[in-house]
């Protein structure tokens, strides 16, 4: 029996449970949160992680998050450096995307403890801009910090594919809580967000990339374009359309990169 595999699976299942309990995302409408100091890095509550989204219909935490080599990122850089427009676009799609997490308590649900709120570049920039403003300063201060109002619009309300999140840091300074025990719990009972995700190995990501570039015949059809380059055509569910991606030169570059 492979004990390492058993331990890895157990850790994965435990992380899935932790993900449900430790993460929070705004629901449609308005809610209020308070960013709290991060137990595992008291100098900075913002944790930047990088992910590969929809790589073979899966999401992978990129080792780039920790300064470690990532074969998908390396391949993306190689594509972007070829000078070919199509390959540059493919490279941009493959490069890891940053998502920032911050520990918060949700107003009205303080007894649930600290959750991690994840957001994209726009919200991140807005929050950093407020903190950099001397009129606001450290909004995470336990006594003189400030709450954040969050308005979440659905895709239909926002008129786009993803919806919209708007944040507004409140002008009044307030404590995290007047409850001493609850305040102690906020500081003591915080997960390490980097341990809530499983970091794939270099070889696992390499295999995922190979499968992404060379899909199984069950899900794709191969055609030849007018310039003689092989392309894969993947059916798009419920639309009756197909999406075509140039892969001939991509696969050659892939083989060249990993055979060096």
N, C-alpha and C positions, 0 to 999 in steps of 0.2 A: 504494500500500500504506500502510495506517495503521500507522506505526511505533510510535506511542504504544500502540496496542492490542496489538501484538506484544510490546512491553516489559512491558505489564501482564500478559499471559498467561504470559510467561517468569517474571516475579516470582511469580505465583500458583503455578506448578508448583514453583518452588524452595521456596516456603513450605510446600507440601504435603510435600516431602521433609524439610524442617527439622522440621515438626511430628512426623513419625514418629521422628526421631532425638533431638529435644530435650525431648519430654514424657514423663512417667512417671505411671502411675496404679497404685494398690495392687491387687494380685490377691487373690482370696479366700484368707484365712489371715492369718498374721502376718508382717510384715516390719519392718525398721528403717531409718530414714533420718536424715540429719543436715542440718539447714538451714545453708546457708553464706552468708556475706556476699554481697550482690548487687553485682557489678562496676559496674553502671550507676546504682546509687543506694546508696552505702555506708551511708547513714543509715537505710535502711529496706528490708529484703529482700522485703516483701510488696507485690505489684503487683496493684492492683484494676482489673479490666477488666469492661465491661458488654456483654452480648450479647442479641440477639433470637433466641430459640429457636423453632424450628418456625414460622417466618414463611414460609408457602408451602412447608413441608417443608424449609426451609433455615435455617441459622444464620448470623447476621450480627453482626460486631463493631460495636457502637454508637459513633458519634463522641462520645457523651457521655463515653466513657472519657478523652477528651483535652480535654474542655471545649468541644467543637464542637457546632453545631446538629444535631439528629436529628429528621427529620420524623415518624418513628414515635413517638418519645417525646413530641413536641409534640402529636400527635393523641391519644395516650393521656391526656395532661394535660387536653386539651379534653373528652374523654369523661368523665373523672372529675369535672369541674367542672359538668356539666349538671344534677346533682341526681337523675338517673334511675338506679335501682339496677342495671338490666341494663347500661346503658352504663358505669357505674362498674366493674362486673365485667369488661366487655370492655376497658376502659382498663387495669385491673390486669394483664390477660393480655398486653397489648401493650407495657407498659413494659419497658425493658431490665432484665435480671437480672444482678446482680454475681457474678463468680467471681474468686476470689483465687488468685494464683500465687506460688510461692516456690521459689527455687533450692535443690536438694538433691543430695546424693550418696547413693546407695542402698548400704547396707552389704552387703558381699560382691560388689558390682559397682562399686567405686570407680574401676576402670580405664576404665569407660564415660564418666566425666566427669560434669559437672553436668547435671542434668535439671530440668525445671520440673514441679512437682506442683501441680495445680489442685484446689481444694476450695470448698465452699459456706460459708454463714454460720456454721453450728454449729461446724465444725472451726476456722474462723477465730477465732471468739470464744474457744474453748477455748485456742488457742495464745497469743492476746493476753493472756488472763487469767494464764497461767503466766508470761509475760515481765514482766507488771506486778507479779508477786509478788516482793518483794525477796529472798525465799529462793532464787529461781531466777535472775532477771535475764536477761542477754543469752545466750540459748541458742545463738546463732550464733557466739559467740566461738571463734576458730580453735584456741585452746589449752584454754580452760576452759568450753567450751560443753557441750551435752547432746544426746544422741541422742533420737529419738522413735520409740517403738514404735507401729505401726499395725496394727490388726486390721480386716480387711475381711470383712463378712458378705454373702452372696448374698441376693437378695430372698427366696428360700425360707427361708433361715436367719433372716433378720430379720423375716419375716412382713409385709413390705410390698412396694411396687412397685419401690423403688429400691435396696434393700439398706441397709447401715449401715456407717459408718466410725467407729471409735473410736480415739482417740489418747491416748497416755500418755507424757509427757516423763520420761525416766529420771533418777533422782536423782544418779547418778555423773557427775562432770565428766571429760570426755575430749577429746583433741585430734581434729581432723578426720582427720589421718593422721600417722604418723611418717615417711612418705616425703616427703623434701623436694621432689623433682621433681614428685610427684603433687600436693603442696600448691600449688606454683607453677602447675601446670596448672589446678587448681580456680579460682584467682583470675584467671588470664589468659584461659582458654578458656570464656567464658560468652557465650551469645547474648543479644541484647536481645529480651525476650519480646514487646514491642510490635511488633517487626518480623517476628514469625513469623505474624502474622495480617494479612490485607488489609483495610484500612478502606474500606468502600464510600462512594461519594460521596453527597451529599444527594439528588441526582436518582435514583440507583440505589435508595436506600432508599424514596424516594417511589413509584417504580414498583413495588417489591416490595410495599409497603403497598396500593397500588391493586389489584394482582393478588390479594392476600389478601382484600380486601374485596369484590372482584368476580370470583369464581372463574370459570373457563371452564365452558361448558355441558357439556363432556365429563365433568367430575368432580362437578357439582352439579345439583340440581333446585331450582327456585324455587316456593315455595308462598305462600299468603296466610294469615296468622294471623287469629284472631277479631277483633282490633282493626284489621285492615286493613293491618298492617305487613308488608312483604315480608320473607321469611326465606329463607336458603339452607340446604339440607339436604345434607350431605356423607356419603356412605356410609362406614361404618367397616369396615375389612377384617376378614374372617374372623369377624365377630360377628353379622352379620345385623341389626345395629341401625344407627340413624342419629344424628347429632349435629346439632342445630338451633341456629343462632346468629342473633340479631336483627340485621338489617343495614339496615333502611330508614332509620331516623334516623341510623345510623352513616355511611352513604354521603352523606346530606345534609350532615352535619357535615364530612365529609371534603372535599366539593366547596366548602363555604363556607370552610373553613380555607385551602385552597390556591388559591382564586380571589381571596383578599383582596390 
